[in-house]
């Protein structure tokens, strides 16, 4: 405290510096400051070159810690941490494509990604072709001279179909196009798309990375050349994750492998149990032998096929509602990837976006239920589903 200054001035500065040296804290501190003090013009030049922190939107220690962890998990070169999964998707597509370019994707990708393509990307003069990404021959046939990107997921929602990433990468790179993979459903513990030749991998970190349903975030990972191009637009879009959420995210990543491997194991066992239940028509999960891409899934995801599955019961809205009411442990939630098991009803999620016939054509019948497997004791999970399924008549 400077005794020559008035109280109104001193209160603005007192307590800003730690009383003792802060040496190697076990948990990294939160750096909420939006700006760091610049010493002089030379110091500002150093900051502009990326040699020090000076403005939170440009760089922040907490956000950089998360980026380092994600880059390590995905075996990439650089990551950008965004304020949401949609921020990551929007930033990537809008940064890497321009008017006149052509993008190939599927109408089974995340619904709001399709909305982004239809409502914004198309207005920029970017052409889009929707194909069945599980069929490499259809993808190859859709390639044009101006194709610059193939955008895919690893596992489709809600039918849990598997994309042959290796084939997609080969087709795209033959056409000098980029491959962008949304790996939210799979996580780096099931598959690392960059290891398969993809150029960019994206996650909605709100799901498995956060894992506790208390953080909204997204990430983009790739090689440095591409990431540098995306970074300049990322700064202008202002979609960086705040320091507090970044701190929470890094905390969550510490336990991610433990959580996700348990969730994947539960999903596999639960799928097998549901398949045997007389009230269930069929189950969609890649480890089941009848799954149409079982062999492919075992090849590209030998350590686990994610924690998402779906199953179909009788197409009876009243009974499906009563099934939800009867569940004692599992709850209906409009998201996924948390440590507790949740369900969703795909037809309801898209009821106002598509006609009933379109929903059926897309595989979203009234009896289709999606599960995001959590970490509960598997005996309790199976018992909860079995007792609630008794509302349905046997359909096998």
C-alpha positions in Angstrom: 0.0 0.0 0.0 1.3 3.4 -1.0 0.5 5.8 1.9 1.0 8.8 -0.3 -2.2 7.8 -2.3 -5.8 8.3 -1.3 -8.0 5.4 -0.2 -10.1 5.6 -3.4 -6.9 4.9 -5.4 -5.3 2.4 -3.1 -8.3 0.1 -2.9 -8.0 -0.4 -6.7 -4.5 -1.9 -6.4 -4.1 -3.4 -2.9 -4.1 -7.2 -2.7 -3.3 -7.7 -6.4 0.1 -9.4 -5.8 0.5 -12.6 -3.7 2.0 -12.2 -0.2 4.4 -15.1 -0.7 5.9 -16.8 -3.7 3.4 -19.3 -5.2 5.5 -22.3 -6.1 4.2 -25.3 -7.9 0.6 -25.6 -6.6 -0.9 -29.1 -6.8 -3.9 -27.7 -8.7 -3.4 -25.0 -11.2 -4.9 -21.7 -10.3 -7.7 -20.0 -12.2 -6.6 -17.0 -14.2 -9.8 -14.9 -14.6 -8.1 -11.7 -15.6 -9.2 -10.5 -19.0 -5.9 -8.7 -19.5 -2.3 -8.7 -18.3 -0.2 -5.5 -17.6 2.1 -4.5 -20.5 5.4 -2.9 -19.5 6.1 -0.9 -22.6 5.9 -1.0 -26.4 8.6 -3.6 -26.7 6.7 -5.8 -24.3 3.5 -5.4 -26.3 5.4 -6.5 -29.4 6.4 -9.7 -27.6 2.8 -10.3 -26.6 1.6 -9.8 -30.2 4.1 -12.5 -31.2 2.6 -14.9 -28.8 5.4 -14.8 -26.3 3.3 -13.8 -23.3 -0.3 -13.6 -22.1 -1.9 -10.2 -22.5 -5.6 -10.6 -23.5 -7.9 -13.4 -22.5 -9.6 -13.9 -25.9 -6.2 -14.2 -27.5 -4.8 -16.7 -25.0 -5.3 -17.8 -21.4 -3.3 -20.2 -19.2 -6.4 -22.3 -18.2 -7.6 -22.6 -21.8 -4.1 -23.5 -23.0 -3.9 -26.2 -20.4 -7.0 -27.8 -21.8 -5.7 -27.5 -25.3 -2.5 -29.2 -24.3 -4.5 -32.1 -22.8 -6.8 -32.5 -25.8 -3.9 -32.4 -28.2 -2.2 -35.1 -26.3 -5.3 -37.3 -26.2 -6.0 -36.9 -29.9 -2.3 -37.3 -30.9 -2.5 -34.0 -32.8 -0.3 -31.0 -33.1 -2.5 -28.1 -31.8 -6.0 -27.6 -30.4 -8.4 -24.7 -30.0 -10.9 -24.7 -27.1 -14.3 -23.2 -27.9 -17.3 -22.1 -25.9 -19.5 -24.9 -27.3 -19.4 -27.9 -29.6 -21.4 -25.8 -32.2 -18.8 -23.0 -31.9 -16.1 -25.6 -32.8 -18.1 -26.9 -35.7 -19.0 -23.5 -37.1 -15.5 -22.1 -36.7 -14.0 -25.1 -38.5 -16.4 -25.1 -41.5 -16.5 -21.3 -41.9 -12.7 -21.0 -41.7 -11.8 -23.7 -44.1 -14.4 -23.3 -46.9 -15.2 -20.4 -49.2 -17.8 -19.5 -51.9 -17.8 -22.0 -54.7 -16.4 -24.9 -52.6 -18.3 -28.2 -52.3 -18.8 -30.1 -49.0 -19.9 -33.8 -48.7 -21.7 -34.9 -45.5 -24.7 -37.0 -44.4 -28.2 -36.1 -43.2 -27.6 -38.3 -40.2 -25.1 -36.0 -38.6 -25.9 -33.9 -35.6 -29.2 -32.0 -36.3 -27.8 -28.5 -35.5 -24.8 -29.1 -37.8 -27.3 -29.6 -40.6 -29.1 -26.4 -39.6 -25.8 -24.6 -39.8 -25.2 -25.9 -43.3 -28.7 -25.2 -44.5 -29.2 -21.8 -42.9 -25.7 -20.2 -43.0 -23.2 -22.2 -45.0 -25.3 -22.4 -48.1 -25.9 -18.6 -48.0 -22.2 -18.2 -48.4 -22.2 -19.9 -51.8 -20.9 -23.3 -50.5 -22.5 -26.3 -52.2 -23.5 -29.3 -50.0 -24.2 -32.9 -51.0 -25.8 -35.3 -48.5 -24.9 -39.0 -49.0 -24.9 -42.2 -47.0 -21.4 -42.0 -45.4 -21.6 -45.7 -44.4 -21.3 -46.5 -48.1 -17.9 -45.4 -49.5 -19.0 -45.9 -53.1 -21.7 -43.3 -52.6 -19.2 -40.9 -51.1 -16.8 -41.5 -54.0 -19.6 -40.9 -56.6 -20.5 -37.5 -54.9 -17.0 -36.1 -55.2 -16.8 -33.1 -57.6 -13.9 -31.0 -58.9 -14.6 -28.4 -56.3 -15.0 -30.8 -53.3 -12.9 -29.3 -50.5 -14.2 -31.1 -47.4 -15.9 -34.3 -46.3 -17.5 -33.8 -42.9 -18.4 -36.9 -40.9 -19.0 -38.5 -37.5 -17.6 -41.8 -36.5 -20.9 -43.2 -35.1 -24.3 -41.9 -36.3 -27.0 -40.7 -34.1 -29.4 -42.4 -33.2 -29.0 -45.6 -35.2 -25.3 -46.1 -34.1 -24.0 -46.9 -37.6 -20.2 -46.9 -38.0 -18.3 -44.9 -40.7 -15.3 -46.4 -42.4 -12.9 -43.5 -41.6 -10.0 -45.0 -43.5 -12.1 -45.3 -46.8 -13.4 -41.7 -46.3 -9.9 -40.3 -45.8 -8.6 -42.1 -48.9 -11.5 -40.8 -51.1 -11.1 -37.2 -49.8 -7.3 -37.1 -50.1 -7.4 -38.5 -53.6 -9.6 -35.4 -54.4 -7.3 -33.0 -52.5 -10.1 -32.5 -49.9 -10.0 -32.3 -46.1 -11.6 -34.7 -43.7 -13.3 -33.2 -40.6 -14.5 -35.8 -38.1 -16.9 -35.1 -35.2 -15.8 -37.7 -32.7 -18.1 -36.6 -29.8 -19.8 -40.0 -29.5 -16.5 -42.0 -29.6 -13.9 -39.9 -27.6 -10.1 -40.5 -28.0 -10.5 -43.7 -25.9 -12.5 -45.4 -28.6 -10.8 -44.0 -31.7 -8.4 -41.2 -32.7 -9.4 -40.0 -36.1 -6.1 -38.2 -36.8 -4.3 -41.5 -36.5 -6.5 -42.7 -39.4 -5.5 -39.7 -41.6 -8.3 -37.3 -40.8 -7.3 -33.6 -41.0 -9.4 -32.2 -38.2 -11.2 -33.8 -35.2 -13.9 -32.0 -33.3 -15.6 -32.7 -30.0 -18.5 -31.2 -28.2 -16.7 -31.3 -24.8 -20.0 -30.7 -23.1 -20.4 -34.4 -23.3 -17.7 -36.9 -22.3 -14.8 -34.5 -21.8 -16.8 -32.5 -19.3 -18.6 -35.6 -18.2 -20.5 -34.0 -15.3 -23.2 -32.0 -17.2 -21.9 -28.7 -15.8 -19.7 -27.3 -18.6 -20.5 -26.2 -22.2 -17.4 -26.4 -24.4 -16.0 -27.6 -27.7 -12.6 -28.3 -29.3 -10.8 -28.5 -32.6 -7.6 -30.4 -33.1 -5.3 -30.9 -36.1 -2.0 -30.2 -37.6 -0.4 -26.8 -37.0 -0.8 -25.4 -40.5 -4.5 -25.9 -40.6 -5.0 -24.8 -37.0 -3.1 -21.5 -37.7 -5.6 -20.8 -40.5 -8.6 -21.6 -38.2 -7.1 -19.6 -35.3 -7.3 -16.2 -37.0 -11.1 -16.7 -37.6 -11.5 -18.2 -34.1 -10.3 -14.9 -32.6 -12.7 -12.9 -34.7 -15.7 -15.1 -33.9 -14.9 -14.7 -30.2 -15.9 -18.2 -29.3 -13.1 -19.0 -26.8 -13.9 -20.8 -23.6 -13.8 -18.7 -20.4 -11.1 -19.4 -17.7 -13.4 -20.8 -15.1 -15.0 -23.3 -17.5 -11.5 -24.2 -18.7 -10.3 -24.9 -15.2 -13.3 -27.2 -14.6 -12.7 -28.9 -18.0 -9.1 -29.8 -17.2 -10.2 -31.1 -13.8 -12.7 -33.3 -15.7 -10.2 -34.6 -18.2 -8.1 -36.0 -15.4 -10.8 -38.6 -14.7 -12.0 -39.0 -18.3 -10.3 -42.3 -19.1 -11.7 -43.9 -16.0 -15.2 -42.6 -16.7 -15.4 -43.4 -20.4 -13.9 -46.9 -20.2 -16.5 -47.7 -17.5 -19.3 -46.2 -19.5 -18.2 -48.1 -22.6 -18.1 -51.4 -20.7 -21.6 -50.7 -19.3 -22.9 -49.9 -22.8 -21.7 -53.2 -24.1 -23.1 -55.3 -21.3 -26.4 -53.4 -21.3 -26.8 -53.9 -25.1 -26.3 -57.6 -24.6 -28.9 -57.7 -21.9 -31.5 -55.6 -23.8 -31.0 -57.8 -26.8 -32.2 -60.8 -24.8 -35.2 -59.0 -23.4 -38.5 -60.2 -24.9 -40.0 -56.7 -25.0 -37.2 -55.4 -27.2 -37.4 -55.6 -31.0 -33.7 -54.9 -31.7 -30.6 -53.2 -30.2 -28.2 -50.9 -32.1 -24.7 -51.3 -30.7 -21.5 -52.2 -32.7 -20.2 -55.0 -30.5 -23.3 -57.1 -31.2 -22.6 -59.7 -33.9 -25.8 -58.7 -35.9 -24.7 -55.1 -36.2 -24.2 -54.2 -39.9 -20.7 -52.8 -39.3 -19.7 -55.1 -36.5 -16.4 -56.2 -38.3 -15.5 -52.6 -39.2 -16.2 -51.4 -35.6 -14.0 -54.1 -34.2 -11.3 -53.1 -36.6 -11.2 -49.3 -35.9 -12.4 -49.4 -32.3 -10.9 -52.5 -30.7 -10.9 -50.9 -27.2 -14.6 -50.1 -27.1 -17.3 -48.7 -29.3 -18.4 -45.7 -27.3 -21.1 -45.5 -24.6 -24.1 -44.7 -26.9 -26.7 -47.3 -28.0 -30.3 -47.4 -29.0 -33.1 -50.0 -29.0 -36.6 -50.3 -30.3 -39.7 -51.3 -28.5 -43.4 -51.3 -29.5 -44.3 -48.1 -31.5 -46.8 -46.9 -28.9 -46.4 -43.4 -27.6 -48.4 -43.9 -24.4 -46.4 -47.0 -23.5 -43.1 -45.3 -24.2 -44.1 -42.5 -21.9 -45.1 -44.9 -19.2 -41.8 -46.8 -19.7 -40.0 -43.5 -19.0 -42.1 -42.9 -15.9 -41.3 -46.4 -14.5 -37.6 -46.0 -14.7 -36.2 -45.4 -11.2 -32.5 -44.8 -11.8 -32.3 -43.7 -15.4 -33.6 -40.3 -16.5 -34.6 -38.6 -19.7 -32.1 -35.8 -20.6 -31.7 -33.7 -23.7 -27.9 -34.3 -23.9 -25.5 -37.2 -23.4 -22.1 -38.2 -22.0 -22.6 -37.5 -18.3 -21.5 -39.9 -15.6 -25.1 -41.0 -15.1 -27.1 -43.1 -17.5 -29.8 -41.2 -19.4 -32.2 -41.8 -22.3 -33.6 -39.7 -25.1 -36.4 -40.1 -27.6 -35.1 -39.3 -31.1 -38.5 -38.9 -32.8 -39.6 -36.4 -30.2 -36.3 -34.4 -30.6 -37.0 -34.0 -34.3 -40.8 -34.1 -34.3 -41.1 -30.4 -35.4 -38.3 -30.6 -37.9 -39.5 -33.5 -40.0 -42.8 -35.1 -41.0 -43.9 -38.5 -39.5 -43.0 -40.3 -42.7 -39.6 -38.6 -42.9 -38.9 -39.6 -39.3 -39.7 -43.3 -40.1 -37.6 -43.1 -43.2 -34.7 -41.9 -41.1 -35.2 -44.8 -38.6 -36.7 -42.7 -35.9 -39.8 -44.7 -35.0 -41.9 -44.0 -31.9 -40.4 -47.0 -30.3 -36.8 -46.0 -30.8 -35.0 -45.0 -27.5 -31.4 -43.8 -27.3 -29.2 -44.5 -24.2 -26.2 -42.7 -23.0 -24.6 -45.2 -20.7 -23.2 -44.0 -17.4 -21.1 -45.4 -14.6 -23.7 -47.0 -12.4 -23.3 -50.6 -11.2 -24.4 -52.6 -14.3 -26.6 -54.9 -12.3 -28.7 -51.9 -11.2 -28.9 -50.5 -14.7 -30.1 -53.8 -16.2 -32.6 -54.3 -13.4 -34.0 -50.7 -13.9 -34.5 -51.2 -17.7 -36.0 -54.7 -17.3 -38.6 -53.6 -14.7 -39.7 -50.6 -16.8 -39.8 -52.6 -20.0 -42.6 -54.8 -18.6 -45.0 -52.1 -19.7 -44.7 -53.5 -23.3 -46.3 -56.6 -24.7 -43.8 -59.2 -25.9 -43.1 -58.5 -29.6 -40.5 -61.1 -30.5 
